[in-house]
């Protein structure tokens, strides 16, 4: 078949596809037809005659979220590195970008057309929690793996309903919860208070915290708890409630934006001189940078990427390159974009091709090097086993914001399913925290 005939056939196929989308006809035929074409077009990773196209989903611009930019920059850095290193072996990557919310039928149809027209072999992205399932189902329909970083990863727990082509490239929210309660259980103080958002996730956290704290610290006293509505006009009423309760320790999970508002109010009140506070997202780089010099010292928090304390060469190189390109420091979102590309590449190389069955099989249980050490994808739920660190905020003069010091590492093994008898043995902190 000559080149003109091939182009004509592709044009006819695209025309057919657009008609089906617009008329919404033959849904079953499309469900079988498109995956079949994708399967025929999947190249061998070692003899690829064309670049491997990775679709990248970003938040819509009208949301005014900045998270898409760091994620994209991290992915672009990884693609540039892979193309420079692996080009001689025939591996060349191209990113195809798409912005949207992917919550409605129209946007999903547009995404389906994007996957087809761009000939996407793998899909990654930073998307809202409620869009993860419909996007992953659509990607499964197209025989494409989907590596996701949830826009609010702390509220995106696995439900068990996700298809097998979905992989979570983010820390598990359960890991933060367990690290928080295990850390405060080591405090000498005994009187505890909780602040959480008035959501199902917030109430589940409070229930889990009290049950687990009682198990780990039998003499702990439950002083009180408060649930914050979606919009809070006066954070001072909550900090005053904590200080007037005679609590010694307050653990909160408010989210980065809410924490910033509460921290500023509480610092003016002298709250942190009276209460030992632990906010689960206070170690988030977004929070640390936003507070800047206003950040209170002595606040306990969690970080999934404390780059300032990690001595690995991969960490230093990644941070230096990112800062050179953006004049800022990389957060968890940038790291996830970077790591997602390397997970795909390592899976492709191990599988030897992009055939769906074999490729997905290599992603399950895959181990690969990253700026936070070796990560592995757990077979049971396709979660990356991501280490996290607990520490206390302090200004060091090295950065224009506070960082977490006195870090205690909670390795991924700490969060594997355990037996009723207790912890899985063999969990050790990383060298960075010893």
Secondary structure, 3 states (H helix, E strand, C coil): CCHHHHHHHHHHHHHHHHHHHHHCCCHHHHHHHHHHHHHHHCCECCCCCCCEEEEEEECCHHHCCCHHHHHHHHHHHHHHHHHHHHHHHCCCEEEEEEECCCCCHHHHHHHHHHHHHCCCCEEEEEECHHHHHHHHHHHHHCCCEEEEEECCHHHCCCCCCCCCCEEECCCCHHHHHHHHHHHHCCCCCCEEEEEEECCHHHHHHHHHHHHHHHHHCCCCEEEEEEEECCCCCCCHHHHHHHHHCCCCEEEEECCHHHHHHHHHHHHHHCHHHCCEEEECCCCCHHHHHHHHHHCCCCCEEEECCCHHHCCCHHHHHHHHHHHHHHCCCCCHHHHHHHHHHHHHHHHHHHHCECCHHHHHHHHCCCEEEECCEEEEECCCCCEECCCEEEEEEECCCCCCCCEEEEEEEECHHHHCCCECCECCCCCCCCHHHC
